[in-house]
Amino acid sequence: MTVARWDRYPDRASARRAAAREFHPDRGGSPEAFASALEAIDAHFRPPPVRTTTRRRRRRLAILHPLRLVRRRRRFIEL
């Protein structure tokens, strides 16, 4: 089974229905052909893999106590 054969169907469900009509063992097809048709359909309609980007770590802002800020300011002022 080629993937291009299932291009004419708009979605996965209609392609699988067509494959079942044509290749299902109860309708005179072979189980191997039916299985390979379903695999080809699933491969054709599989969504593209989602690319994840590496995220940079965000710097944590230091939570400072208000008195520490005052102390630091005093140091700079005293110099």
mmCIF file of the N, C-alpha and C atoms, coordinates in Angstrom:
data_MODEL
# 
_entry.id   MODEL 
# 
loop_
_atom_site.group_PDB 
_atom_site.id 
_atom_site.type_symbol 
_atom_site.label_atom_id 
_atom_site.label_alt_id 
_atom_site.label_comp_id 
_atom_site.label_asym_id 
_atom_site.label_entity_id 
_atom_site.label_seq_id 
_atom_site.pdbx_PDB_ins_code 
_atom_site.Cartn_x 
_atom_site.Cartn_y 
_atom_site.Cartn_z 
_atom_site.occupancy 
_atom_site.B_iso_or_equiv 
_atom_site.pdbx_formal_charge 
_atom_site.auth_seq_id 
_atom_site.auth_comp_id 
_atom_site.auth_asym_id 
_atom_site.auth_atom_id 
_atom_site.pdbx_PDB_model_num 
ATOM 1   N N  . MET A 1 1  ? 0.838   -1.182  0.000  1.00 0.00 ? 1  MET A N  1 
ATOM 2   C CA . MET A 1 1  ? 0.000   0.000   0.000  1.00 0.00 ? 1  MET A CA 1 
ATOM 3   C C  . MET A 1 1  ? 0.881   1.244   0.000  1.00 0.00 ? 1  MET A C  1 
ATOM 4   N N  . THR A 1 2  ? 0.577   2.110   -0.875 1.00 0.00 ? 2  THR A N  1 
ATOM 5   C CA . THR A 1 2  ? 1.307   3.374   -0.886 1.00 0.00 ? 2  THR A CA 1 
ATOM 6   C C  . THR A 1 2  ? 0.503   4.443   -0.160 1.00 0.00 ? 2  THR A C  1 
ATOM 7   N N  . VAL A 1 3  ? 1.208   5.360   0.392  1.00 0.00 ? 3  VAL A N  1 
ATOM 8   C CA . VAL A 1 3  ? 0.550   6.433   1.135  1.00 0.00 ? 3  VAL A CA 1 
ATOM 9   C C  . VAL A 1 3  ? -0.211  7.337   0.180  1.00 0.00 ? 3  VAL A C  1 
ATOM 10  N N  . ALA A 1 4  ? 0.305   7.517   -1.039 1.00 0.00 ? 4  ALA A N  1 
ATOM 11  C CA . ALA A 1 4  ? -0.329  8.417   -2.003 1.00 0.00 ? 4  ALA A CA 1 
ATOM 12  C C  . ALA A 1 4  ? -1.734  7.939   -2.389 1.00 0.00 ? 4  ALA A C  1 
ATOM 13  N N  . ARG A 1 5  ? -2.022  6.685   -2.211 1.00 0.00 ? 5  ARG A N  1 
ATOM 14  C CA . ARG A 1 5  ? -3.336  6.160   -2.570 1.00 0.00 ? 5  ARG A CA 1 
ATOM 15  C C  . ARG A 1 5  ? -4.428  6.781   -1.705 1.00 0.00 ? 5  ARG A C  1 
ATOM 16  N N  . TRP A 1 6  ? -4.096  7.185   -0.501 1.00 0.00 ? 6  TRP A N  1 
ATOM 17  C CA . TRP A 1 6  ? -5.095  7.697   0.434  1.00 0.00 ? 6  TRP A CA 1 
ATOM 18  C C  . TRP A 1 6  ? -5.175  9.215   0.426  1.00 0.00 ? 6  TRP A C  1 
ATOM 19  N N  . ASP A 1 7  ? -4.514  9.852   -0.538 1.00 0.00 ? 7  ASP A N  1 
ATOM 20  C CA . ASP A 1 7  ? -4.548  11.313  -0.635 1.00 0.00 ? 7  ASP A CA 1 
ATOM 21  C C  . ASP A 1 7  ? -5.925  11.857  -0.987 1.00 0.00 ? 7  ASP A C  1 
ATOM 22  N N  . ARG A 1 8  ? -6.699  11.101  -1.703 1.00 0.00 ? 8  ARG A N  1 
ATOM 23  C CA . ARG A 1 8  ? -7.981  11.635  -2.189 1.00 0.00 ? 8  ARG A CA 1 
ATOM 24  C C  . ARG A 1 8  ? -9.046  11.731  -1.105 1.00 0.00 ? 8  ARG A C  1 
ATOM 25  N N  . TYR A 1 9  ? -8.797  11.147  0.060  1.00 0.00 ? 9  TYR A N  1 
ATOM 26  C CA . TYR A 1 9  ? -9.769  11.196  1.149  1.00 0.00 ? 9  TYR A CA 1 
ATOM 27  C C  . TYR A 1 9  ? -9.451  12.379  2.062  1.00 0.00 ? 9  TYR A C  1 
ATOM 28  N N  . PRO A 1 10 ? -10.481 13.113  2.467  1.00 0.00 ? 10 PRO A N  1 
ATOM 29  C CA . PRO A 1 10 ? -10.225 14.326  3.262  1.00 0.00 ? 10 PRO A CA 1 
ATOM 30  C C  . PRO A 1 10 ? -9.793  14.066  4.699  1.00 0.00 ? 10 PRO A C  1 
ATOM 31  N N  . ASP A 1 11 ? -10.201 12.929  5.262  1.00 0.00 ? 11 ASP A N  1 
ATOM 32  C CA . ASP A 1 11 ? -9.836  12.664  6.649  1.00 0.00 ? 11 ASP A CA 1 
ATOM 33  C C  . ASP A 1 11 ? -9.568  11.181  6.849  1.00 0.00 ? 11 ASP A C  1 
ATOM 34  N N  . ARG A 1 12 ? -9.081  10.874  8.013  1.00 0.00 ? 12 ARG A N  1 
ATOM 35  C CA . ARG A 1 12 ? -8.663  9.509   8.345  1.00 0.00 ? 12 ARG A CA 1 
ATOM 36  C C  . ARG A 1 12 ? -9.842  8.532   8.367  1.00 0.00 ? 12 ARG A C  1 
ATOM 37  N N  . ALA A 1 13 ? -10.970 8.982   8.899  1.00 0.00 ? 13 ALA A N  1 
ATOM 38  C CA . ALA A 1 13 ? -12.121 8.084   9.042  1.00 0.00 ? 13 ALA A CA 1 
ATOM 39  C C  . ALA A 1 13 ? -12.655 7.641   7.692  1.00 0.00 ? 13 ALA A C  1 
ATOM 40  N N  . SER A 1 14 ? -12.767 8.549   6.745  1.00 0.00 ? 14 SER A N  1 
ATOM 41  C CA . SER A 1 14 ? -13.288 8.162   5.431  1.00 0.00 ? 14 SER A CA 1 
ATOM 42  C C  . SER A 1 14 ? -12.303 7.254   4.689  1.00 0.00 ? 14 SER A C  1 
ATOM 43  N N  . ALA A 1 15 ? -11.016 7.466   4.880  1.00 0.00 ? 15 ALA A N  1 
ATOM 44  C CA . ALA A 1 15 ? -10.018 6.597   4.248  1.00 0.00 ? 15 ALA A CA 1 
ATOM 45  C C  . ALA A 1 15 ? -10.073 5.191   4.839  1.00 0.00 ? 15 ALA A C  1 
ATOM 46  N N  . ARG A 1 16 ? -10.244 5.101   6.159  1.00 0.00 ? 16 ARG A N  1 
ATOM 47  C CA . ARG A 1 16 ? -10.342 3.774   6.795  1.00 0.00 ? 16 ARG A CA 1 
ATOM 48  C C  . ARG A 1 16 ? -11.622 3.060   6.375  1.00 0.00 ? 16 ARG A C  1 
ATOM 49  N N  . ARG A 1 17 ? -12.723 3.816   6.208  1.00 0.00 ? 17 ARG A N  1 
ATOM 50  C CA . ARG A 1 17 ? -13.964 3.213   5.732  1.00 0.00 ? 17 ARG A CA 1 
ATOM 51  C C  . ARG A 1 17 ? -13.803 2.641   4.325  1.00 0.00 ? 17 ARG A C  1 
ATOM 52  N N  . ALA A 1 18 ? -13.126 3.391   3.466  1.00 0.00 ? 18 ALA A N  1 
ATOM 53  C CA . ALA A 1 18 ? -12.893 2.912   2.104  1.00 0.00 ? 18 ALA A CA 1 
ATOM 54  C C  . ALA A 1 18 ? -12.002 1.678   2.101  1.00 0.00 ? 18 ALA A C  1 
ATOM 55  N N  . ALA A 1 19 ? -10.999 1.677   2.961  1.00 0.00 ? 19 ALA A N  1 
ATOM 56  C CA . ALA A 1 19 ? -10.120 0.509   3.051  1.00 0.00 ? 19 ALA A CA 1 
ATOM 57  C C  . ALA A 1 19 ? -10.888 -0.694  3.577  1.00 0.00 ? 19 ALA A C  1 
ATOM 58  N N  . ALA A 1 20 ? -11.795 -0.467  4.511  1.00 0.00 ? 20 ALA A N  1 
ATOM 59  C CA . ALA A 1 20 ? -12.593 -1.579  5.042  1.00 0.00 ? 20 ALA A CA 1 
ATOM 60  C C  . ALA A 1 20 ? -13.508 -2.139  3.963  1.00 0.00 ? 20 ALA A C  1 
ATOM 61  N N  . ARG A 1 21 ? -14.089 -1.263  3.146  1.00 0.00 ? 21 ARG A N  1 
ATOM 62  C CA . ARG A 1 21 ? -14.948 -1.753  2.055  1.00 0.00 ? 21 ARG A CA 1 
ATOM 63  C C  . ARG A 1 21 ? -14.166 -2.584  1.053  1.00 0.00 ? 21 ARG A C  1 
ATOM 64  N N  . GLU A 1 22 ? -12.926 -2.201  0.828  1.00 0.00 ? 22 GLU A N  1 
ATOM 65  C CA . GLU A 1 22 ? -12.147 -2.871  -0.207 1.00 0.00 ? 22 GLU A CA 1 
ATOM 66  C C  . GLU A 1 22 ? -11.357 -4.084  0.297  1.00 0.00 ? 22 GLU A C  1 
ATOM 67  N N  . PHE A 1 23 ? -10.788 -3.987  1.493  1.00 0.00 ? 23 PHE A N  1 
ATOM 68  C CA . PHE A 1 23 ? -9.834  -5.008  1.936  1.00 0.00 ? 23 PHE A CA 1 
ATOM 69  C C  . PHE A 1 23 ? -10.273 -5.849  3.124  1.00 0.00 ? 23 PHE A C  1 
ATOM 70  N N  . HIS A 1 24 ? -11.423 -5.592  3.711  1.00 0.00 ? 24 HIS A N  1 
ATOM 71  C CA . HIS A 1 24 ? -11.815 -6.328  4.913  1.00 0.00 ? 24 HIS A CA 1 
ATOM 72  C C  . HIS A 1 24 ? -12.003 -7.803  4.607  1.00 0.00 ? 24 HIS A C  1 
ATOM 73  N N  . PRO A 1 25 ? -11.535 -8.700  5.498  1.00 0.00 ? 25 PRO A N  1 
ATOM 74  C CA . PRO A 1 25 ? -11.654 -10.147 5.251  1.00 0.00 ? 25 PRO A CA 1 
ATOM 75  C C  . PRO A 1 25 ? -13.103 -10.622 5.106  1.00 0.00 ? 25 PRO A C  1 
ATOM 76  N N  . ASP A 1 26 ? -14.045 -9.964  5.774  1.00 0.00 ? 26 ASP A N  1 
ATOM 77  C CA . ASP A 1 26 ? -15.444 -10.368 5.619  1.00 0.00 ? 26 ASP A CA 1 
ATOM 78  C C  . ASP A 1 26 ? -15.998 -10.010 4.248  1.00 0.00 ? 26 ASP A C  1 
ATOM 79  N N  . ARG A 1 27 ? -15.346 -9.101  3.549  1.00 0.00 ? 27 ARG A N  1 
ATOM 80  C CA . ARG A 1 27 ? -15.785 -8.693  2.212  1.00 0.00 ? 27 ARG A CA 1 
ATOM 81  C C  . ARG A 1 27 ? -14.931 -9.342  1.127  1.00 0.00 ? 27 ARG A C  1 
ATOM 82  N N  . GLY A 1 28 ? -14.130 -10.321 1.493  1.00 0.00 ? 28 GLY A N  1 
ATOM 83  C CA . GLY A 1 28 ? -13.359 -11.063 0.500  1.00 0.00 ? 28 GLY A CA 1 
ATOM 84  C C  . GLY A 1 28 ? -11.898 -10.665 0.402  1.00 0.00 ? 28 GLY A C  1 
ATOM 85  N N  . GLY A 1 29 ? -11.422 -9.787  1.245  1.00 0.00 ? 29 GLY A N  1 
ATOM 86  C CA . GLY A 1 29 ? -10.020 -9.380  1.219  1.00 0.00 ? 29 GLY A CA 1 
ATOM 87  C C  . GLY A 1 29 ? -9.186  -10.232 2.162  1.00 0.00 ? 29 GLY A C  1 
ATOM 88  N N  . SER A 1 30 ? -7.909  -10.027 2.111  1.00 0.00 ? 30 SER A N  1 
ATOM 89  C CA . SER A 1 30 ? -7.025  -10.780 2.998  1.00 0.00 ? 30 SER A CA 1 
ATOM 90  C C  . SER A 1 30 ? -6.726  -9.948  4.246  1.00 0.00 ? 30 SER A C  1 
ATOM 91  N N  . PRO A 1 31 ? -6.521  -10.625 5.373  1.00 0.00 ? 31 PRO A N  1 
ATOM 92  C CA . PRO A 1 31 ? -6.208  -9.884  6.614  1.00 0.00 ? 31 PRO A CA 1 
ATOM 93  C C  . PRO A 1 31 ? -4.906  -9.090  6.521  1.00 0.00 ? 31 PRO A C  1 
ATOM 94  N N  . GLU A 1 32 ? -3.929  -9.623  5.783  1.00 0.00 ? 32 GLU A N  1 
ATOM 95  C CA . GLU A 1 32 ? -2.645  -8.929  5.652  1.00 0.00 ? 32 GLU A CA 1 
ATOM 96  C C  . GLU A 1 32 ? -2.807  -7.634  4.858  1.00 0.00 ? 32 GLU A C  1 
ATOM 97  N N  . ALA A 1 33 ? -3.573  -7.690  3.788  1.00 0.00 ? 33 ALA A N  1 
ATOM 98  C CA . ALA A 1 33 ? -3.785  -6.486  2.972  1.00 0.00 ? 33 ALA A CA 1 
ATOM 99  C C  . ALA A 1 33 ? -4.563  -5.436  3.758  1.00 0.00 ? 33 ALA A C  1 
ATOM 100 N N  . PHE A 1 34 ? -5.537  -5.886  4.542  1.00 0.00 ? 34 PHE A N  1 
ATOM 101 C CA . PHE A 1 34 ? -6.325  -4.964  5.351  1.00 0.00 ? 34 PHE A CA 1 
ATOM 102 C C  . PHE A 1 34 ? -5.457  -4.287  6.407  1.00 0.00 ? 34 PHE A C  1 
ATOM 103 N N  . ALA A 1 35 ? -4.623  -5.070  7.066  1.00 0.00 ? 35 ALA A N  1 
ATOM 104 C CA . ALA A 1 35 ? -3.743  -4.520  8.098  1.00 0.00 ? 35 ALA A CA 1 
ATOM 105 C C  . ALA A 1 35 ? -2.732  -3.538  7.502  1.00 0.00 ? 35 ALA A C  1 
ATOM 106 N N  . SER A 1 36 ? -2.176  -3.881  6.350  1.00 0.00 ? 36 SER A N  1 
ATOM 107 C CA . SER A 1 36 ? -1.202  -2.973  5.737  1.00 0.00 ? 36 SER A CA 1 
ATOM 108 C C  . SER A 1 36 ? -1.882  -1.701  5.238  1.00 0.00 ? 36 SER A C  1 
ATOM 109 N N  . ALA A 1 37 ? -3.131  -1.799  4.781  1.00 0.00 ? 37 ALA A N  1 
ATOM 110 C CA . ALA A 1 37 ? -3.864  -0.601  4.349  1.00 0.00 ? 37 ALA A CA 1 
ATOM 111 C C  . ALA A 1 37 ? -4.118  0.319   5.534  1.00 0.00 ? 37 ALA A C  1 
ATOM 112 N N  . LEU A 1 38 ? -4.505  -0.260  6.659  1.00 0.00 ? 38 LEU A N  1 
ATOM 113 C CA . LEU A 1 38 ? -4.757  0.566   7.845  1.00 0.00 ? 38 LEU A CA 1 
ATOM 114 C C  . LEU A 1 38 ? -3.475  1.228   8.350  1.00 0.00 ? 38 LEU A C  1 
ATOM 115 N N  . GLU A 1 39 ? -2.368  0.508   8.278  1.00 0.00 ? 39 GLU A N  1 
ATOM 116 C CA . GLU A 1 39 ? -1.085  1.092   8.688  1.00 0.00 ? 39 GLU A CA 1 
ATOM 117 C C  . GLU A 1 39 ? -0.692  2.245   7.772  1.00 0.00 ? 39 GLU A C  1 
ATOM 118 N N  . ALA A 1 40 ? -0.923  2.062   6.463  1.00 0.00 ? 40 ALA A N  1 
ATOM 119 C CA . ALA A 1 40 ? -0.591  3.131   5.518  1.00 0.00 ? 40 ALA A CA 1 
ATOM 120 C C  . ALA A 1 40 ? -1.470  4.355   5.743  1.00 0.00 ? 40 ALA A C  1 
ATOM 121 N N  . ILE A 1 41 ? -2.735  4.137   6.043  1.00 0.00 ? 41 ILE A N  1 
ATOM 122 C CA . ILE A 1 41 ? -3.641  5.257   6.306  1.00 0.00 ? 41 ILE A CA 1 
ATOM 123 C C  . ILE A 1 41 ? -3.226  5.983   7.570  1.00 0.00 ? 41 ILE A C  1 
ATOM 124 N N  . ASP A 1 42 ? -2.911  5.244   8.605  1.00 0.00 ? 42 ASP A N  1 
ATOM 125 C CA . ASP A 1 42 ? -2.491  5.878   9.856  1.00 0.00 ? 42 ASP A CA 1 
ATOM 126 C C  . ASP A 1 42 ? -1.200  6.663   9.672  1.00 0.00 ? 42 ASP A C  1 
ATOM 127 N N  . ALA A 1 43 ? -0.294  6.135   8.845  1.00 0.00 ? 43 ALA A N  1 
ATOM 128 C CA . ALA A 1 43 ? 0.963   6.842   8.584  1.00 0.00 ? 43 ALA A CA 1 
ATOM 129 C C  . ALA A 1 43 ? 0.704   8.122   7.789  1.00 0.00 ? 43 ALA A C  1 
ATOM 130 N N  . HIS A 1 44 ? -0.260  8.066   6.876  1.00 0.00 ? 44 HIS A N  1 
ATOM 131 C CA . HIS A 1 44 ? -0.547  9.231   6.048  1.00 0.00 ? 44 HIS A CA 1 
ATOM 132 C C  . HIS A 1 44 ? -1.220  10.345  6.836  1.00 0.00 ? 44 HIS A C  1 
ATOM 133 N N  . PHE A 1 45 ? -2.138  9.987   7.721  1.00 0.00 ? 45 PHE A N  1 
ATOM 134 C CA . PHE A 1 45 ? -2.898  10.986  8.454  1.00 0.00 ? 45 PHE A CA 1 
ATOM 135 C C  . PHE A 1 45 ? -2.324  11.297  9.833  1.00 0.00 ? 45 PHE A C  1 
ATOM 136 N N  . ARG A 1 46 ? -1.156  10.779  10.142 1.00 0.00 ? 46 ARG A N  1 
ATOM 137 C CA . ARG A 1 46 ? -0.524  11.059  11.431 1.00 0.00 ? 46 ARG A CA 1 
ATOM 138 C C  . ARG A 1 46 ? -0.114  12.525  11.474 1.00 0.00 ? 46 ARG A C  1 
ATOM 139 N N  . PRO A 1 47 ? -0.439  13.232  12.555 1.00 0.00 ? 47 PRO A N  1 
ATOM 140 C CA . PRO A 1 47 ? -0.049  14.641  12.621 1.00 0.00 ? 47 PRO A CA 1 
ATOM 141 C C  . PRO A 1 47 ? 1.465   14.774  12.719 1.00 0.00 ? 47 PRO A C  1 
ATOM 142 N N  . PRO A 1 48 ? 2.007   15.863  12.203 1.00 0.00 ? 48 PRO A N  1 
ATOM 143 C CA . PRO A 1 48 ? 3.459   16.039  12.279 1.00 0.00 ? 48 PRO A CA 1 
ATOM 144 C C  . PRO A 1 48 ? 3.903   16.162  13.726 1.00 0.00 ? 48 PRO A C  1 
ATOM 145 N N  . PRO A 1 49 ? 5.100   15.705  14.026 1.00 0.00 ? 49 PRO A N  1 
ATOM 146 C CA . PRO A 1 49 ? 5.567   15.780  15.413 1.00 0.00 ? 49 PRO A CA 1 
ATOM 147 C C  . PRO A 1 49 ? 5.724   17.234  15.845 1.00 0.00 ? 49 PRO A C  1 
ATOM 148 N N  . VAL A 1 50 ? 5.425   17.466  17.092 1.00 0.00 ? 50 VAL A N  1 
ATOM 149 C CA . VAL A 1 50 ? 5.523   18.806  17.645 1.00 0.00 ? 50 VAL A CA 1 
ATOM 150 C C  . VAL A 1 50 ? 6.966   19.046  18.052 1.00 0.00 ? 50 VAL A C  1 
ATOM 151 N N  . ARG A 1 51 ? 7.524   20.103  17.535 1.00 0.00 ? 51 ARG A N  1 
ATOM 152 C CA . ARG A 1 51 ? 8.903   20.427  17.888 1.00 0.00 ? 51 ARG A CA 1 
ATOM 153 C C  . ARG A 1 51 ? 8.909   21.240  19.158 1.00 0.00 ? 51 ARG A C  1 
ATOM 154 N N  . THR A 1 52 ? 9.685   20.783  20.074 1.00 0.00 ? 52 THR A N  1 
ATOM 155 C CA . THR A 1 52 ? 9.821   21.543  21.312 1.00 0.00 ? 52 THR A CA 1 
ATOM 156 C C  . THR A 1 52 ? 11.148  22.279  21.264 1.00 0.00 ? 52 THR A C  1 
ATOM 157 N N  . THR A 1 53 ? 11.104  23.495  21.662 1.00 0.00 ? 53 THR A N  1 
ATOM 158 C CA . THR A 1 53 ? 12.341  24.269  21.705 1.00 0.00 ? 53 THR A CA 1 
ATOM 159 C C  . THR A 1 53 ? 12.884  24.246  23.120 1.00 0.00 ? 53 THR A C  1 
ATOM 160 N N  . THR A 1 54 ? 14.150  24.372  23.210 1.00 0.00 ? 54 THR A N  1 
ATOM 161 C CA . THR A 1 54 ? 14.738  24.408  24.541 1.00 0.00 ? 54 THR A CA 1 
ATOM 162 C C  . THR A 1 54 ? 14.478  25.786  25.123 1.00 0.00 ? 54 THR A C  1 
ATOM 163 N N  . ARG A 1 55 ? 13.950  25.771  26.297 1.00 0.00 ? 55 ARG A N  1 
ATOM 164 C CA . ARG A 1 55 ? 13.642  27.038  26.941 1.00 0.00 ? 55 ARG A CA 1 
ATOM 165 C C  . ARG A 1 55 ? 14.801  27.469  27.803 1.00 0.00 ? 55 ARG A C  1 
ATOM 166 N N  . ARG A 1 56 ? 15.072  28.730  27.737 1.00 0.00 ? 56 ARG A N  1 
ATOM 167 C CA . ARG A 1 56 ? 16.101  29.253  28.619 1.00 0.00 ? 56 ARG A CA 1 
ATOM 168 C C  . ARG A 1 56 ? 15.509  29.437  29.994 1.00 0.00 ? 56 ARG A C  1 
ATOM 169 N N  . ARG A 1 57 ? 16.325  29.201  30.975 1.00 0.00 ? 57 ARG A N  1 
ATOM 170 C CA . ARG A 1 57 ? 15.856  29.391  32.337 1.00 0.00 ? 57 ARG A CA 1 
ATOM 171 C C  . ARG A 1 57 ? 15.774  30.870  32.634 1.00 0.00 ? 57 ARG A C  1 
ATOM 172 N N  . ARG A 1 58 ? 14.705  31.246  33.205 1.00 0.00 ? 58 ARG A N  1 
ATOM 173 C CA . ARG A 1 58 ? 14.528  32.632  33.577 1.00 0.00 ? 58 ARG A CA 1 
ATOM 174 C C  . ARG A 1 58 ? 15.226  32.883  34.904 1.00 0.00 ? 58 ARG A C  1 
ATOM 175 N N  . ARG A 1 59 ? 15.915  33.976  34.980 1.00 0.00 ? 59 ARG A N  1 
ATOM 176 C CA . ARG A 1 59 ? 16.579  34.294  36.239 1.00 0.00 ? 59 ARG A CA 1 
ATOM 177 C C  . ARG A 1 59 ? 15.550  34.625  37.292 1.00 0.00 ? 59 ARG A C  1 
ATOM 178 N N  . ARG A 1 60 ? 15.764  34.085  38.436 1.00 0.00 ? 60 ARG A N  1 
ATOM 179 C CA . ARG A 1 60 ? 14.861  34.394  39.540 1.00 0.00 ? 60 ARG A CA 1 
ATOM 180 C C  . ARG A 1 60 ? 15.269  35.723  40.136 1.00 0.00 ? 60 ARG A C  1 
ATOM 181 N N  . LEU A 1 61 ? 14.295  36.538  40.307 1.00 0.00 ? 61 LEU A N  1 
ATOM 182 C CA . LEU A 1 61 ? 14.581  37.795  40.975 1.00 0.00 ? 61 LEU A CA 1 
ATOM 183 C C  . LEU A 1 61 ? 14.672  37.527  42.468 1.00 0.00 ? 61 LEU A C  1 
ATOM 184 N N  . ALA A 1 62 ? 15.694  38.048  43.042 1.00 0.00 ? 62 ALA A N  1 
ATOM 185 C CA . ALA A 1 62 ? 15.875  37.846  44.479 1.00 0.00 ? 62 ALA A CA 1 
ATOM 186 C C  . ALA A 1 62 ? 14.838  38.668  45.228 1.00 0.00 ? 62 ALA A C  1 
ATOM 187 N N  . ILE A 1 63 ? 14.134  38.007  46.086 1.00 0.00 ? 63 ILE A N  1 
ATOM 188 C CA . ILE A 1 63 ? 13.162  38.709  46.910 1.00 0.00 ? 63 ILE A CA 1 
ATOM 189 C C  . ILE A 1 63 ? 13.915  39.236  48.125 1.00 0.00 ? 63 ILE A C  1 
ATOM 190 N N  . LEU A 1 64 ? 14.010  40.516  48.161 1.00 0.00 ? 64 LEU A N  1 
ATOM 191 C CA . LEU A 1 64 ? 14.795  41.138  49.224 1.00 0.00 ? 64 LEU A CA 1 
ATOM 192 C C  . LEU A 1 64 ? 13.877  41.729  50.273 1.00 0.00 ? 64 LEU A C  1 
ATOM 193 N N  . HIS A 1 65 ? 14.345  41.668  51.450 1.00 0.00 ? 65 HIS A N  1 
ATOM 194 C CA . HIS A 1 65 ? 13.625  42.277  52.557 1.00 0.00 ? 65 HIS A CA 1 
ATOM 195 C C  . HIS A 1 65 ? 13.788  43.794  52.439 1.00 0.00 ? 65 HIS A C  1 
ATOM 196 N N  . PRO A 1 66 ? 12.747  44.579  52.699 1.00 0.00 ? 66 PRO A N  1 
ATOM 197 C CA . PRO A 1 66 ? 12.857  46.045  52.552 1.00 0.00 ? 66 PRO A CA 1 
ATOM 198 C C  . PRO A 1 66 ? 13.982  46.659  53.383 1.00 0.00 ? 66 PRO A C  1 
ATOM 199 N N  . LEU A 1 67 ? 14.261  46.120  54.577 1.00 0.00 ? 67 LEU A N  1 
ATOM 200 C CA . LEU A 1 67 ? 15.331  46.686  55.396 1.00 0.00 ? 67 LEU A CA 1 
ATOM 201 C C  . LEU A 1 67 ? 16.701  46.460  54.777 1.00 0.00 ? 67 LEU A C  1 
ATOM 202 N N  . ARG A 1 68 ? 16.848  45.372  54.062 1.00 0.00 ? 68 ARG A N  1 
ATOM 203 C CA . ARG A 1 68 ? 18.123  45.122  53.405 1.00 0.00 ? 68 ARG A CA 1 
ATOM 204 C C  . ARG A 1 68 ? 18.392  46.192  52.356 1.00 0.00 ? 68 ARG A C  1 
ATOM 205 N N  . LEU A 1 69 ? 17.332  46.595  51.641 1.00 0.00 ? 69 LEU A N  1 
ATOM 206 C CA . LEU A 1 69 ? 17.513  47.656  50.657 1.00 0.00 ? 69 LEU A CA 1 
ATOM 207 C C  . LEU A 1 69 ? 17.953  48.949  51.328 1.00 0.00 ? 69 LEU A C  1 
ATOM 208 N N  . VAL A 1 70 ? 17.363  49.216  52.473 1.00 0.00 ? 70 VAL A N  1 
ATOM 209 C CA . VAL A 1 70 ? 17.737  50.423  53.210 1.00 0.00 ? 70 VAL A CA 1 
ATOM 210 C C  . VAL A 1 70 ? 19.187  50.331  53.641 1.00 0.00 ? 70 VAL A C  1 
ATOM 211 N N  . ARG A 1 71 ? 19.587  49.192  54.149 1.00 0.00 ? 71 ARG A N  1 
ATOM 212 C CA . ARG A 1 71 ? 20.972  49.015  54.580 1.00 0.00 ? 71 ARG A CA 1 
ATOM 213 C C  . ARG A 1 71 ? 21.925  49.207  53.402 1.00 0.00 ? 71 ARG A C  1 
ATOM 214 N N  . ARG A 1 72 ? 21.574  48.656  52.290 1.00 0.00 ? 72 ARG A N  1 
ATOM 215 C CA . ARG A 1 72 ? 22.442  48.802  51.120 1.00 0.00 ? 72 ARG A CA 1 
ATOM 216 C C  . ARG A 1 72 ? 22.537  50.260  50.702 1.00 0.00 ? 72 ARG A C  1 
ATOM 217 N N  . ARG A 1 73 ? 21.441  50.938  50.719 1.00 0.00 ? 73 ARG A N  1 
ATOM 218 C CA . ARG A 1 73 ? 21.457  52.350  50.348 1.00 0.00 ? 73 ARG A CA 1 
ATOM 219 C C  . ARG A 1 73 ? 22.345  53.144  51.304 1.00 0.00 ? 73 ARG A C  1 
ATOM 220 N N  . ARG A 1 74 ? 22.245  52.814  52.564 1.00 0.00 ? 74 ARG A N  1 
ATOM 221 C CA . ARG A 1 74 ? 23.068  53.525  53.545 1.00 0.00 ? 74 ARG A CA 1 
ATOM 222 C C  . ARG A 1 74 ? 24.544  53.301  53.267 1.00 0.00 ? 74 ARG A C  1 
ATOM 223 N N  . ARG A 1 75 ? 24.883  52.089  52.886 1.00 0.00 ? 75 ARG A N  1 
ATOM 224 C CA . ARG A 1 75 ? 26.278  51.805  52.602 1.00 0.00 ? 75 ARG A CA 1 
ATOM 225 C C  . ARG A 1 75 ? 26.778  52.681  51.466 1.00 0.00 ? 75 ARG A C  1 
ATOM 226 N N  . PHE A 1 76 ? 25.976  52.776  50.429 1.00 0.00 ? 76 PHE A N  1 
ATOM 227 C CA . PHE A 1 76 ? 26.400  53.568  49.294 1.00 0.00 ? 76 PHE A CA 1 
ATOM 228 C C  . PHE A 1 76 ? 26.425  55.058  49.631 1.00 0.00 ? 76 PHE A C  1 
ATOM 229 N N  . ILE A 1 77 ? 25.488  55.482  50.441 1.00 0.00 ? 77 ILE A N  1 
ATOM 230 C CA . ILE A 1 77 ? 25.436  56.888  50.809 1.00 0.00 ? 77 ILE A CA 1 
ATOM 231 C C  . ILE A 1 77 ? 26.631  57.242  51.718 1.00 0.00 ? 77 ILE A C  1 
ATOM 232 N N  . GLU A 1 78 ? 26.967  56.341  52.614 1.00 0.00 ? 78 GLU A N  1 
ATOM 233 C CA . GLU A 1 78 ? 28.061  56.638  53.545 1.00 0.00 ? 78 GLU A CA 1 
ATOM 234 C C  . GLU A 1 78 ? 29.406  56.702  52.842 1.00 0.00 ? 78 GLU A C  1 
ATOM 235 N N  . LEU A 1 79 ? 29.555  56.033  51.776 1.00 0.00 ? 79 LEU A N  1 
ATOM 236 C CA . LEU A 1 79 ? 30.838  56.067  51.078 1.00 0.00 ? 79 LEU A CA 1 
ATOM 237 C C  . LEU A 1 79 ? 30.991  57.400  50.428 1.00 0.00 ? 79 LEU A C  1 
# 
